[in-house]
Amino acid sequence: MDVRTGSRAQKVLLIVEDQLLLAMGLKDELEDSGYCVLELAVRNQEAIKLAHAVKPDLALVNIELAQGDDGVKLAEAFKALGIPVLFISGQPERARLAKAVGIASIAKPYTPSEIVAVVDYLFRHQRGDESQPKPARLEMFDAVAPT
């Protein structure tokens, strides 16, 4: 299925999270807010395959994934593909250290509605629209701008 052929230009998101209940809640909330969310990825290999099939506008990536997969290494691969990364992690210090490959970070715990506000803000920020304040718990990394 090509999600980019719909009648409406919809932003496409990819969630890479090994906590499936959390990921499913995020997916539902983002879809209810009008975003197109690709199938959930738990491992780096799945995420890269999805990203090659349909280049998402933004990837939401947990830093520490199951079975030793590393979200920072995944973010490096996404950067090479021109896909901006929002780190969604319980490791904000590690996210800060990885700011060369991510555009922003929000620390766990968070609510799905907080993530929607963050994603909305990131796309507005990308367009240069600063009419809404930055969500309080969002940490922006100035080194990398969304594509």
C-alpha positions as CSV (number, residue, x, y, z in Angstrom):
1,M,0.0,0.0,0.0
2,D,1.4,3.4,-0.9
3,V,0.2,5.8,1.8
4,R,1.3,8.8,-0.2
5,T,-1.3,8.4,-2.9
6,G,-4.3,9.4,-0.7
7,S,-6.4,12.4,-1.6
8,R,-4.9,14.3,1.4
9,A,-1.2,15.0,1.9
10,Q,-0.8,13.1,5.2
11,K,2.3,13.1,7.3
12,V,3.7,9.6,7.6
13,L,5.2,8.4,10.9
14,L,7.1,5.4,11.9
15,I,7.2,4.2,15.6
16,V,10.1,2.1,16.7
17,E,9.3,0.9,20.2
18,D,9.6,-2.5,21.9
19,Q,6.9,-1.8,24.6
20,L,4.0,-2.9,22.4
21,L,1.2,-1.6,24.6
22,L,2.8,1.9,24.6
23,A,3.5,1.8,20.9
24,M,-0.1,0.7,20.1
25,G,-1.5,3.6,22.3
26,L,0.8,6.0,20.5
27,K,-0.2,4.7,17.1
28,D,-4.0,5.0,17.9
29,E,-3.6,8.5,19.3
30,L,-1.5,9.7,16.3
31,E,-3.9,8.1,13.8
32,D,-6.9,9.7,15.6
33,S,-5.1,13.0,15.2
34,G,-4.8,12.6,11.4
35,Y,-1.4,11.1,11.0
36,C,-0.6,8.0,9.0
37,V,1.4,5.6,11.1
38,L,3.2,2.7,9.4
39,E,3.0,-0.7,11.1
40,L,4.9,-0.8,14.3
41,A,8.6,-1.8,14.4
42,V,10.2,-3.5,17.4
43,R,13.7,-4.2,15.9
44,N,16.1,-2.1,13.8
45,Q,15.9,-4.4,10.8
46,E,12.1,-4.1,10.7
47,A,12.3,-0.3,11.0
48,I,14.8,0.0,8.2
49,K,12.8,-2.2,5.9
50,L,9.7,-0.1,6.5
51,A,11.6,3.1,6.0
52,H,12.9,1.9,2.7
53,A,9.4,0.9,1.6
54,V,7.7,4.2,2.5
55,K,10.0,7.0,3.6
56,P,8.3,8.4,6.7
57,D,8.2,12.1,7.5
58,L,9.3,11.4,11.1
59,A,10.5,8.4,13.0
60,L,9.7,8.1,16.8
61,V,12.5,5.9,18.1
62,N,13.1,4.4,21.6
63,I,16.9,4.4,22.3
64,E,17.1,1.0,24.0
65,L,15.2,-1.7,22.1
66,A,14.7,-5.4,22.6
67,Q,17.3,-8.0,22.0
68,G,20.2,-5.5,22.1
69,D,19.0,-3.3,19.2
70,D,20.2,0.3,19.5
71,G,17.9,3.2,18.6
72,V,20.9,5.5,18.2
73,K,22.4,3.3,15.5
74,L,19.0,3.2,13.9
75,A,18.8,7.0,14.0
76,E,22.2,7.1,12.2
77,A,20.8,4.9,9.4
78,F,17.6,7.1,9.3
79,K,19.7,10.3,9.1
80,A,21.5,8.8,6.1
81,L,18.1,8.3,4.5
82,G,17.0,11.9,5.3
83,I,14.4,10.8,7.9
84,P,14.3,13.0,11.0
85,V,14.2,11.2,14.4
86,L,12.4,12.1,17.6
87,F,13.8,10.1,20.5
88,I,11.1,8.7,22.8
89,S,13.2,7.3,25.6
90,G,13.7,6.8,29.3
91,Q,17.3,7.8,28.7
92,P,17.3,11.6,28.2
93,E,21.1,11.8,28.8
94,R,21.8,9.3,26.1
95,A,19.4,11.1,23.7
96,R,21.3,14.4,24.3
97,L,24.6,12.6,23.5
98,A,23.0,11.4,20.2
99,K,21.7,14.9,19.2
100,A,23.8,14.7,16.0
101,V,21.4,12.1,14.6
102,G,18.1,13.2,16.2
103,I,16.1,16.4,16.0
104,A,14.5,16.3,19.4
105,S,13.7,14.1,22.4
106,I,11.0,13.5,25.0
107,A,11.7,11.5,28.1
108,K,9.5,8.7,29.4
109,P,7.0,8.5,30.9
110,Y,4.8,10.5,28.6
111,T,1.2,10.3,27.5
112,P,0.0,9.7,24.0
113,S,-1.5,13.1,23.9
114,E,1.8,14.7,24.8
115,I,3.4,12.9,21.9
116,V,0.7,14.3,19.5
117,A,1.5,17.8,20.8
118,V,5.2,17.2,20.3
119,V,4.7,15.8,16.7
120,D,2.4,18.7,15.9
121,Y,5.0,21.2,17.2
122,L,7.9,19.5,15.2
123,F,6.0,19.8,11.9
124,R,4.9,23.4,12.6
125,H,8.6,24.2,13.6
126,Q,9.7,22.6,10.3
127,R,7.5,25.0,8.4
128,G,8.8,28.0,10.5
129,D,5.5,28.4,12.3
130,E,6.3,29.4,15.9
131,S,2.8,30.5,16.8
132,Q,2.4,27.8,19.4
133,P,4.8,27.4,22.4
134,K,7.2,24.4,22.5
135,P,5.8,21.6,24.6
136,A,7.3,21.8,28.1
137,R,9.0,18.4,28.1
138,L,10.3,18.5,24.5
139,E,14.0,19.0,24.2
140,M,15.0,20.3,20.8
141,F,18.4,19.6,19.3
142,D,19.5,22.6,17.2
143,A,22.3,20.8,15.4
144,V,19.9,18.9,13.1
145,A,16.8,20.4,11.3
146,P,14.0,18.3,9.9
147,T,14.1,17.6,6.2
